[in-house]
Amino acid sequence: MNDLIEYNGHTIESTTKRVDDREWTLEVRITPTGDDTDVRRCRAPNTYATKRAAVANSLAFGRQIVDGKLQPRK
């Protein structure tokens, strides 16, 4: 699974981390295309058993933020 996608004028990158040797976090970095100064780092309390699931959900989370459907924690 790719940890980085281009979506609606933004680069969305999963920045998931392993915690407690069992779970992976839901974290994402969102950068408008062509503007490296306006980086948003967002996370949620969700955790996942595999890195693959965490990456997939992080990217979906990022798409929802770009679409204005979520107001994430920073």
PLY file of the C-alpha trace (Angstrom):
ply
format ascii 1.0
element vertex 74
property float x
property float y
property float z
element edge 73
property int vertex1
property int vertex2
end_header
0.00 0.00 0.00
1.27 3.44 -0.92
1.62 5.84 2.03
1.16 8.92 -0.18
-1.59 10.05 -2.58
-2.48 13.15 -4.57
-6.10 14.21 -3.98
-8.03 17.35 -5.00
-4.97 19.59 -5.13
-3.34 18.15 -2.01
-0.71 15.60 -1.12
-1.95 13.31 1.61
0.66 11.23 3.42
0.01 8.63 6.09
2.36 9.18 9.03
1.09 6.28 11.13
3.27 5.06 14.00
3.40 1.82 15.91
2.38 1.96 19.57
2.62 -0.72 22.26
4.02 -3.25 19.73
0.41 -4.13 18.86
-1.34 -1.20 17.26
-0.84 1.52 14.66
-2.04 5.12 14.97
-4.25 7.16 12.64
-2.11 10.12 11.56
-1.84 12.07 8.34
0.03 15.04 6.87
-1.84 17.16 4.29
-0.01 19.62 2.05
-1.58 21.74 -0.72
0.10 20.98 -4.04
2.90 23.49 -4.62
2.78 24.96 -1.10
5.15 23.26 1.32
4.57 25.96 3.95
0.89 25.16 4.67
1.32 21.63 6.06
-1.46 20.27 8.28
-0.74 17.36 10.61
-3.90 15.66 11.78
-4.64 12.64 13.94
-7.48 10.74 15.55
-7.56 8.41 18.56
-8.29 5.36 16.38
-5.76 2.53 16.32
-5.42 -0.49 14.02
-3.92 -3.95 14.33
-1.93 -3.70 11.10
0.06 -0.99 9.38
-1.86 -1.67 6.15
-5.20 -0.92 7.85
-3.77 2.19 9.53
-2.41 3.55 6.24
-5.67 2.90 4.37
-7.73 4.57 7.10
-5.28 7.48 7.43
-5.54 8.23 3.71
-9.35 8.00 3.84
-9.28 10.33 6.88
-7.13 12.78 4.90
-9.55 12.74 1.95
-12.45 13.54 4.30
-10.48 16.49 5.73
-9.68 17.84 2.27
-13.36 17.48 1.32
-14.37 19.47 4.43
-16.30 16.57 5.96
-14.15 16.43 9.12
-12.59 18.97 11.47
-9.68 16.98 12.90
-7.59 17.40 16.01
-4.19 18.87 15.35
0 1
1 2
2 3
3 4
4 5
5 6
6 7
7 8
8 9
9 10
10 11
11 12
12 13
13 14
14 15
15 16
16 17
17 18
18 19
19 20
20 21
21 22
22 23
23 24
24 25
25 26
26 27
27 28
28 29
29 30
30 31
31 32
32 33
33 34
34 35
35 36
36 37
37 38
38 39
39 40
40 41
41 42
42 43
43 44
44 45
45 46
46 47
47 48
48 49
49 50
50 51
51 52
52 53
53 54
54 55
55 56
56 57
57 58
58 59
59 60
60 61
61 62
62 63
63 64
64 65
65 66
66 67
67 68
68 69
69 70
70 71
71 72
72 73
